[in-house]
Amino acid sequence: MIDLYTWGTPNGRKISIALEELQIPYTVFPINIGKDEQFDPDFLKISPNNKVPAIVDRDNDLALMESGAILLYLAKKTGKLLPENDADYWDALQWLMWQMAGVGPMLGQVHHFVRFNQGKSDYAEARYINEGRRLYDVLDDRLSEREFMLGDYSIVDISTWPWISRFNWQTIDIREFPNVERWYTTIASRPAVQRGYHIPTETDPIPMPGDTA
Ligand SMILES: N[C@@H](CCC(=O)N[C@@H](CS)C(=O)NCC(=O)O)C(=O)O
């Protein structure tokens, strides 16, 4: 049994989607980051960097923060959604790191400057939107010869998809990236993704290409 500490954000949704895909029973503990609950001393014992998501695996008495580490842990625990042979494993790791170090932080800055603080810094808006679009190009290219980021569906797709699901916040028309659009809608149609998206609370439907913010 896993305890999941989360909120309805891209990083949080990675883990609820993975738990749904892997059919691991879990209990949800909402951490409302809008009310600063991530700074609660009890939560800091589990997640010392005061961010969601975090888990506690009661079977192993183990607490984990950082969505990439949690995805790897869940994949290893179940032997699913992560290739085992050496070359494919390292391919998975490089793309997971690409998401964790590039897609998440850069699109996070797009949300900050373009969605929530528009007009405060033209330089920052241009810098992050250009970098965001460059990352979409890289993803589009990667998906031009594969159905999913590694070929088969994996935790790497699960790490990246929730960030792309905010394409409207990023002022990006996903239809300009046809391979990303195809990959995005395929994953959006998975029942486990639809369940995991609405953790910890039922929210607006998953955005679809052509929808406006
Ligand atoms: N690298 C971390 C980033 C986690 C993160 O930035 N979480 C955000 C929500 S998506 C958060 O908890 N923000 C609250 C805060 O910064 O105080 C991960 O992938 O788990």
The ligand as an SDF file (V2000), in Angstrom:
LIG
                    3D

 20 19  0  0  0  0  0  0  0  0999 V2000
   11.6240   18.2030   -9.1820 N   0  0  0  0  0  0  0  0  0  0  0  0
   10.4110   18.0790   -8.4140 C   0  0  0  0  0  0  0  0  0  0  0  0
    9.5670   19.2930   -8.6150 C   0  0  0  0  0  0  0  0  0  0  0  0
    8.3220   19.2580   -7.7540 C   0  0  0  0  0  0  0  0  0  0  0  0
    7.5450   20.5520   -7.8600 C   0  0  0  0  0  0  0  0  0  0  0  0
    8.0470   21.5610   -8.3690 O   0  0  0  0  0  0  0  0  0  0  0  0
    6.3270   20.5210   -7.3150 N   0  0  0  0  0  0  0  0  0  0  0  0
    5.5010   21.7030   -7.3010 C   0  0  0  0  0  0  0  0  0  0  0  0
    4.1270   21.3980   -7.8710 C   0  0  0  0  0  0  0  0  0  0  0  0
    4.2580   20.8100   -9.5690 S   0  0  0  0  0  0  0  0  0  0  0  0
    5.3290   22.1590   -5.8610 C   0  0  0  0  0  0  0  0  0  0  0  0
    5.1890   21.3540   -4.9660 O   0  0  0  0  0  0  0  0  0  0  0  0
    5.3530   23.4780   -5.6340 N   0  0  0  0  0  0  0  0  0  0  0  0
    5.1550   24.0540   -4.3460 C   0  0  0  0  0  0  0  0  0  0  0  0
    6.2490   25.0370   -3.9680 C   0  0  0  0  0  0  0  0  0  0  0  0
    7.1370   25.2630   -4.8170 O   0  0  0  0  0  0  0  0  0  0  0  0
    6.2070   25.5600   -2.8720 O   0  0  0  0  0  0  0  0  0  0  0  0
    9.6750   16.8000   -8.8450 C   0  0  0  0  0  0  0  0  0  0  0  0
    9.7380   16.4630  -10.0420 O   0  0  0  0  0  0  0  0  0  0  0  0
    9.0460   16.1420   -7.9960 O   0  0  0  0  0  0  0  0  0  0  0  0
  1  2  1  0
  2  3  1  0
  2 18  1  0
  3  4  1  0
  4  5  1  0
  5  6  2  0
  5  7  1  0
  7  8  1  0
  8  9  1  0
  8 11  1  0
  9 10  1  0
 11 12  2  0
 11 13  1  0
 13 14  1  0
 14 15  1  0
 15 16  2  0
 15 17  1  0
 18 19  2  0
 18 20  1  0
M  END
$$$$
